[in-house]
């Protein structure tokens, strides 16, 4: 697997990059979750590690991931609590 790097972090959200792909993940209680959540409302968490991030990330282009990160940052911690 390729190395995952954190590009930006705001509250519980991280903008990450791996092999030219970007994603936003959320960290809670030592676990990492993909953002946005699954359509059925459930979210499987993984260990907060590079392998864990790769397993839950919803990879996209840089612009889309940065827009999502900016939106989530604006809505802040209230949104993060509702998503769990």
N, C-alpha and C positions, 0 to 999 in steps of 0.2 A: 504494500500500500504506500501511497505517497504521503508526504508530510502535510498535515493540516496546520495552518497558521491563522491566528486571530488578527484580524485587520482593525476591528473597532469593538468596543464593549460599552454598553450603557445599561446600568442596572443588571438585570438577569439575562439580557440579550447580548449575543455575540455575532458579529459579522465575521465569517470564516472563509478562507480560500484554500483550495487544494487542486493542484494540477489545472489551473486556469478556470476552475468552477467556483462559484460563490454560493453561499447559503447563510441563512440566519438561524441560529439555534438558541434555545433558552436553557438556562441552567437552574436547577432547583435541587437542594438536598443531595448534592453529590451525583446527580444524574443530569443528562443532557437530553433535550427533546427537540424534534424537528418543528419548524415554524414555516408555514401555517400548519395547524393541527389537521389530522385526518378528517375526511368528509363526514365520517360517522361520529365525530366528536371525541373519539378515543385517541390517546397518544401513548405509544410505547416508548419508555425511556431507556437509555443505555448509560453505561459508565461514562463519567466525564473524563474522557481520554480521546486522543486522536482517532483510535479505532471506533470508539463509541460515537463520536461526531460523524464519522464517515457512514456509520450504519443508520443514522436517523436523519441526516441532512437532506433537505429538498433542494438539490443543486440546480442552479440557474445561472444566468448571465450576471455580470457585475452590476449593470444599471438597475436591473430588477431587484437584486438583493440589497443594493444600497437604498433604493426607494422604500423597500419593506423595512429596513433597519431605521430609516428616518421616521417613517410612520409610527412604528412601534415605540421609538424613543419619545415621540411627541405624546403618545397616549400613556406612557409610563407604567408604573407598577400596578395601577388599578387593573389594566388590561391583563397583565401577567397573572395576577391572582384569579381572574375570571377564566383564563384559559386552562388552568389546572383543573 
